[in-house]
């Protein structure tokens, strides 16, 4: 992502969070970003496309943090799951996304609301699958109900905690408390052999959220382009890029190795201006590995 595009996105985040998405005009974005109208349209056909880019950045940053939280840890460790769940909240807070979500949900625009709803649905779906790592496959087919109950508990804890200005509470404490309650809920779900929204939710997810398909050749092109664009690469950065390119060019790439190296690749660019594109590439590498596992 070049500086001009980043400049536009930052202007959009500021205005969307302060004024609301619907209330913000393209002219205001142009003035805030200090660019021409032509420059804006070179990058985004509409302010909605800028919003989509903002949501995409948040989603990718969240994925990176989730992978970082679980790297080298046991999948069934509840503290790891808690760290992954808080990653979404941290990203939303750091990018000031919550006011944007709220303005969209109150805008009455069904298409925009669906964009925000997709984020929530994907997070519940991801959490349901992670609960199987923690509680085992015996939780099938109740894992979606368990995930929905977990999100309900967390949401109300955060809401009431904020309402009463709870002095000792923080996000991790609320998440850990909700997960502890799930320990008591899951045996009941399994023993009763009853589900509520789970099957309907899973069917809805399968019909409405498309699995992202990553093209290996396109990813290779992006890696080559990323390498040629950068002027001053450290030896470490050069080695990671060269290794990933070499591995992807194999007839049968070793995706388990790519998965591990991808995080180190991202980490080497984490505190640089090139972090956004490194996050994008890392997410695609992980998705490609997942699709081929």
Secondary structure as GFF3:
##gff-version 3
##sequence-region A 1 293
A	DSSP	alpha_helix	3	19	.	.	.	ID=ss1
A	DSSP	alpha_helix	26	33	.	.	.	ID=ss2
A	DSSP	alpha_helix	37	43	.	.	.	ID=ss3
A	DSSP	alpha_helix	47	70	.	.	.	ID=ss4
A	DSSP	alpha_helix	78	94	.	.	.	ID=ss5
A	DSSP	alpha_helix	98	105	.	.	.	ID=ss6
A	DSSP	alpha_helix	110	135	.	.	.	ID=ss7
A	DSSP	three_ten_helix	137	139	.	.	.	ID=ss8
A	DSSP	alpha_helix	143	163	.	.	.	ID=ss9
A	DSSP	alpha_helix	171	192	.	.	.	ID=ss10
A	DSSP	alpha_helix	198	208	.	.	.	ID=ss11
A	DSSP	alpha_helix	216	229	.	.	.	ID=ss12
A	DSSP	alpha_helix	235	248	.	.	.	ID=ss13
A	DSSP	alpha_helix	255	269	.	.	.	ID=ss14
A	DSSP	alpha_helix	275	291	.	.	.	ID=ss15
###
